[in-house]
């Protein structure tokens, strides 16, 4: 990682730490003076009590971790299926068949032109309302087709950037069209599209925070459930923020490692 990127990363981490510290101070500053006057509680005890009420009592941490599990499940299955859908739509869009091409273009424009929240609600309460299907499954379906629309355009732009000369060179060497695609086009395309694909990967994980609109207990929804029980949003929100930060941070490290293997000359 270049020095300038490390500096930016350190600044971002420092800002997050300062925000957390200021949030803790703001949250407890009003009550601290009362507890100090009464000599019955202090600042540390206030934190312990709030943490216990929101996280430990009645095993509320299970709500958080179940939400985390659902967030990870929706994200990774949606990206897996969405990538496959995107590849199919990409080849339909690039085919010479007019029907396939029109369908692909309509698909891309439709799913890229609708907010994901509206798409979730429309699918759950209208399209699949009469079908016995869980809200978790609906979320995976919706995010898969949504991600597929973006992935198809990423794939198409990557393939187009390789150029027809590469295809002609492969065919002139005796490769079939499939072999040309597999051994010449795809390796170059992956190097080109991976940084953009990586960004969409991260975006989808953050977008899953809206699945609570159809009753899925994801990480964000878990926070709201605890808040409704304890009437205290501080610790659930802080813990959820930290968990999102950790999950996405680990994922970025993994994706950067993969990108380094795909393109060793690129600094990530």
C-alpha positions in Angstrom: 0.0 0.0 0.0 1.4 3.4 -1.0 2.4 5.8 1.8 -0.2 8.4 0.9 -3.0 5.7 1.1 -1.7 4.7 4.5 -1.9 8.3 5.7 -5.5 8.6 4.4 -6.4 5.3 6.1 -4.9 6.5 9.4 -6.8 9.8 9.2 -10.1 7.9 8.6 -9.5 5.6 11.6 -8.5 8.6 13.8 -11.7 10.4 12.7 -13.8 7.3 13.6 -12.1 7.1 17.0 -12.8 10.8 17.7 -16.4 10.4 16.7 -16.9 7.5 19.1 -15.2 9.3 21.9 -17.2 12.4 21.4 -20.4 10.3 21.1 -19.7 8.7 24.5 -18.9 12.0 26.1 -22.1 13.6 24.7 -24.3 10.7 25.7 -23.2 10.5 29.3 -22.3 14.2 30.1 -25.9 15.1 31.2 -26.3 12.1 33.5 -22.7 12.2 34.9 -23.3 15.3 37.0 -26.4 13.8 38.6 -24.6 10.6 39.5 -21.6 12.5 40.8 -23.8 14.6 43.2 -25.5 11.5 44.5 -22.3 9.6 45.1 -24.1 6.4 44.2 -22.9 6.0 40.6 -20.1 7.2 38.5 -19.2 7.4 34.9 -17.8 3.9 34.6 -20.8 2.4 36.3 -23.1 4.2 34.0 -21.3 2.7 31.0 -21.4 -0.8 32.6 -25.1 -0.6 33.3 -26.0 0.7 29.9 -23.9 -2.0 28.2 -25.4 -4.7 30.4 -29.0 -3.6 29.7 -28.6 -3.3 26.0 -26.2 -6.2 25.2 -26.0 -8.7 28.0 -29.5 -8.7 29.7 -31.9 -11.3 28.2 -29.1 -12.4 25.9 -29.6 -9.5 23.6 -26.2 -10.0 22.0 -27.8 -13.0 20.3 -30.1 -10.5 18.4 -27.0 -8.7 17.2 -25.1 -11.8 16.1 -28.2 -13.3 14.4 -28.5 -10.0 12.5 -24.8 -10.2 11.6 -25.3 -13.7 10.3 -28.3 -12.7 8.1 -26.4 -9.7 6.8 -23.4 -11.8 5.7 -25.7 -14.5 4.3 -27.7 -12.1 2.2 -24.6 -10.2 1.0 -22.5 -13.2 -0.1 -25.4 -15.2 -1.7 -26.6 -12.1 -3.5 -23.1 -11.4 -4.9 -22.6 -15.0 -5.9 -26.0 -15.3 -7.7 -25.8 -11.7 -9.0 -22.4 -12.4 -10.6 -23.8 -15.4 -12.5 -26.9 -13.4 -13.5 -24.6 -10.5 -14.6 -22.5 -12.8 -16.8 -25.6 -14.1 -18.5 -27.1 -10.7 -19.1 -23.8 -9.4 -20.3 -23.5 -12.1 -23.0 -27.2 -11.5 -24.0 -26.5 -7.8 -24.3 -23.4 -8.5 -26.5 -25.1 -11.1 -28.7 -26.3 -10.5 -32.2 -29.7 -11.9 -31.3 -32.1 -8.9 -31.3 -34.5 -10.5 -28.8 -31.7 -11.3 -26.3 -30.2 -7.8 -26.7 -33.5 -6.0 -26.1 -34.2 -8.2 -23.1 -30.8 -7.5 -21.6 -31.0 -3.7 -22.1 -34.5 -3.6 -20.6 -33.4 -5.7 -17.7 -30.4 -3.4 -17.0 -32.4 -0.2 -17.3 -35.2 -1.5 -15.1 -33.2 -2.7 -12.2 -30.7 0.2 -12.3 -33.6 2.7 -12.5 -35.4 1.6 -9.3 -34.4 2.3 -5.7 -33.5 -0.9 -3.9 -36.0 -0.2 -1.1 -38.8 0.2 -3.5 -37.8 -2.9 -5.4 -37.8 -4.9 -2.1 -41.2 -3.7 -1.1 -42.6 -4.2 -4.6 -41.3 -7.8 -4.8 -42.3 -8.8 -1.3 -45.8 -7.2 -1.1 -46.9 -7.4 -4.7 -44.9 -9.7 -7.0 -44.4 -12.6 -4.5 -47.2 -11.7 -2.1 -49.2 -14.9 -3.0 -46.1 -17.2 -2.8 -45.1 -18.8 0.4 -41.6 -17.5 0.7 -39.6 -16.1 3.5 -38.5 -12.4 3.6 -34.9 -13.6 3.8 -35.2 -15.5 0.5 -36.9 -12.5 -1.1 -34.0 -10.3 0.0 -31.5 -12.6 -1.6 -33.5 -12.7 -4.8 -33.9 -9.0 -5.0 -30.3 -8.2 -4.3 -29.1 -10.9 -6.7 -31.1 -9.4 -9.7 -30.2 -5.9 -8.6 -26.4 -6.7 -8.4 -26.7 -8.6 -11.7 -27.7 -5.5 -13.5 -24.6 -3.6 -12.3 -22.3 -6.6 -12.8 -23.4 -7.1 -16.4 -22.4 -3.6 -17.3 -19.1 -4.0 -15.5 -18.4 -7.2 -17.4 -19.4 -5.6 -20.7 -17.2 -2.6 -20.3 -14.3 -4.8 -19.4 -14.7 -7.1 -22.4 -15.1 -4.1 -24.7 -11.9 -2.5 -23.4 -9.9 -5.6 -24.4 -10.6 -4.8 -28.1 -11.5 -6.9 -31.1 -7.8 -7.2 -32.1 -7.3 -9.6 -29.3 -10.2 -11.8 -30.4 -8.9 -11.8 -34.0 -5.4 -12.7 -32.9 -6.8 -15.6 -30.9 -8.8 -17.0 -33.8 -5.9 -16.6 -36.1 -3.8 -18.8 -33.8 -6.4 -21.6 -34.2 -8.3 -21.0 -30.9 -12.0 -21.5 -31.0 -14.3 -18.6 -29.9 -14.7 -20.3 -26.5 -10.9 -20.8 -26.0 -10.3 -17.2 -27.1 -12.7 -16.0 -24.5 -11.4 -18.3 -21.8 -7.6 -17.9 -22.3 -7.2 -14.4 -23.8 -10.2 -12.2 -23.1 -11.2 -13.2 -19.6 -7.8 -12.9 -17.9 -7.4 -9.4 -19.2 -11.0 -8.5 -18.5 -10.7 -9.6 -14.8 -7.7 -7.4 -14.3 -9.6 -4.4 -15.7 -12.9 -4.9 -13.9 -11.9 -6.1 -10.5 -11.4 -2.7 -8.9 -14.9 -1.6 -9.9 -16.3 -5.0 -9.0 -14.7 -4.7 -5.6 -16.4 -1.4 -5.0 -19.9 -2.8 -6.0 -19.2 -5.8 -3.7 -18.7 -3.4 -0.7 -21.7 -1.3 -1.7 -24.1 -4.3 -1.7 -23.1 -5.2 1.8 -24.0 -1.7 3.0 -27.2 -1.7 1.0 -28.4 -4.8 2.8 -29.2 -2.5 5.8 -32.6 -1.8 4.2 -33.9 -5.4 4.3 -35.5 -4.6 7.7 -38.3 -2.9 5.6 -39.7 -6.4 4.8 -39.1 -7.8 8.3 -35.6 -9.4 7.8 -33.6 -9.3 11.1 -30.3 -8.0 9.7 -27.6 -6.2 11.6 -29.3 -2.8 11.4 -32.8 -4.2 12.2 -31.3 -5.9 15.2 -30.2 -2.5 16.5 -33.7 -1.2 16.2 -35.2 -4.2 18.0 -32.9 -3.7 21.0 -33.6 0.0 21.0 -37.4 -0.7 21.1 -36.9 -2.9 24.1 -34.5 -0.8 26.2 -35.3 2.7 24.8 -31.6 3.2 24.5 -30.0 3.4 21.1 -26.4 4.2 22.1 -24.7 0.9 22.6 -26.6 -1.1 19.9 -25.7 1.6 17.3 -22.1 1.7 18.4 -21.7 -2.1 18.4 -23.4 -2.3 15.0 -21.2 0.4 13.6 -18.1 -1.4 14.8 -19.3 -4.7 13.4 -20.0 -3.2 10.0 -16.6 -1.6 10.1 -14.8 -4.9 11.0 -16.7 -7.0 8.4 -16.1 -4.5 5.6 -12.5 -4.0 6.7 -11.7 -7.7 6.6 -13.4 -8.0 3.2 -11.4 -5.1 1.8 -8.2 -6.8 3.0 -9.3 -10.1 1.3 -10.3 -8.4 -1.9 -7.0 -6.4 -2.0 -5.1 -9.6 -1.6 -7.0 -11.2 -4.5 -6.4 -8.1 -6.6 -2.7 -8.3 -5.8 -2.6 -11.9 -7.1 -4.6 -11.0 -10.2 -2.5 -8.0 -11.0 0.9 -8.1 -9.1 2.0 -4.8 -10.6 -0.9 -2.9 -9.2 -0.5 -1.1 -5.8 -3.6 -1.8 -3.6 
